[in-house]
Amino acid sequence: MNYHILTLFPEMVLEGLNTSIIGRAVERGTISINAINIRDYAMNKHKQVDDYPYGGGAGMVMQPGPVCDSYEELCRKLNRRPRVLYMTPQGKVFNQSIARELAKEEDLVFLCGHYEGIDERALSLIVTDCLSIGDYVLTGGELPAMVMIDCISRLVPGVLSNEESAEIESFHDNLLEYPQYTRPEEFRGMKVPEVLLSGHHKNIETWRRRESIKRTLERRPDLLADAVLTKKEQEYLREICQERACTEDHIVIE
Ligand code: ADE
């Protein structure tokens, strides 16, 4: 996977992504991170890349020329036009299934805006996907790009080791992860659930699935609408729902 980040702050993304698991994947060559400074494509000697908005209003707008030129030079080098993800609170909210889809690409371009945004003409020419990381406003697209790169990278084959494997985790089957325990067996009077000490793999698996379902019902009932459950698990969900007198109308259990 090759990431190309169009930004006014290349050092911010490079420093943020050169440690831990992502840094290790870069060193190994499993992923690459190419930060392109949009300011290098400024058209004037002051290296200015923003200007006042036509029609008036607060703030400055990034000019279309440097944004398009930086992308087009990249396309010439790659000999193709990769997907361009524009980081904006107006975009679709990023989630695990979007991450899974993006992890299949060979190259991804992240376009990071600053100031009051980017001239609409540049966006209409190059952007393929508008993505947000949540319903709040940040000062720029660099942190959202870093969040998405971290999330996508752990789905790229070879980035996680076997122990770190992404196979069973939160959002697998649209359920939250079950609770985890390690030594000691008793901590401040609280014991590790008996079943986890039993060595009985089938029972442990059943217990974990049930804990996942229970936790999802408690913390993120909205996810249950798309959860992948067996007949038995649907029955279990119905039982705990009845016990708790669930009224959430988005939980549809036939
Ligand atoms: N730029 C500013 N705020 C943002 C957000 N919430 N998501 C993506 N890009 C942004």
Residues whose N, C-alpha, C, O or C-beta is under 5 A from the ligand:
A	BS01	ADE	M87 T88 P89 L131 S132 I133 G134 Y136 V137 L138 T139 G140 G141 P144
